[in-house]
Amino acid sequence: MKRFLLSVFFVFFIFVFSYAINEEELYLSAMDKYNTKDFEKAKVLFEEFNLKYPDSRYKPSVLLKLAELQTDFIISEKIFKQVIKEYENSEYEAEATFELGRLYFSRAEYLKCRGNMDKIINKFSNTVWIESAYYYYLLCLNAEGKYDNIEKMYNQYFEKGFYLYKNRIKNVYADMKFKQEKYDECVKIYKEILEEKENEKYIYIPQIYKRLIFCYDKLGDLNEKNKYEYDLKQFYPNSQEVKEASAKEEEIKIIEEKKDIPVYKSIKEKTSKNIFYTIQIGAFSNEKFAQLTINKLAEKKYNVFTKQDGKFIKVFVGKFETKEQAENYAKEFSKKEKITSYLIKQGWD
């Protein structure tokens, strides 16, 4: 009897050990695919894991990865909410809350995004997501035009001694000042950001130069304007901003050469480029969020296209012959789609 019990125990031990090994191997395999950016295969493996090992200690991590890898917003939102509900008061809840907030931001659902980021700021202030929560909160306020609230949150961020996101926070603050046409305050902040540009890979620096050029033009300081125009061409010769400036210079040259010919005709005859105007509705460093925005607009039959610019994926809507046409369309489009921030850009085929 004793030998029989030992045999049963041994078989059971082997089964449990084998089960644990298989569980570990499948999880590591899924993570390997995820880390090597084979996201389709990773998604399949995480789904398999979730079915095979519903009570695994890895389950919350697997659910978070599954939510991230979805291309359907509804499914992604549902999984994040499941983690928030089932793993309350844990770091998993904090991560799910933050990632769901970012998901809302990608869809321009700023009020919902702020709700999630506020939860991080007040409930999970000791987690790694605290500084990025301030950043997204400020981005939402800026998009919504709630400038008084930005002042409050901006000051609160620095009063708490945070620093990892300081330049990104400053960039949002400067953007607010730019919209308010407070150009003297803008240049001060933008120059502070440029002083640390070598260590700041999450800010699109050519845009900072472009803003400085614009601000100094408005302030009437041509020396500073010329300086930053030169620096932009020297440091970022292949940037969209330099190409746009070159195209504008070309237009001016053509107009001066043939003032008796309509502008649009002059450009068409004198250049081989098909120049058009378009609406930039976003610049994403996260490919997944960019794709969510593209899919959302494509489903509504909008003419959507993208351009890779450094670390950013820029998303555009429409192509128009004139800037006025683009501006008129943008007004109606932004109202319909509840987009509060956009730029009219010049491009060419």
Summary of the structure (lengths in Angstrom):
residues: 349
radius of gyration: 25.7
end to end distance: 84.0
largest distance: 108.9
contacts: 1029
relative contact order: 0.06
helix: 70%
strand: 9%
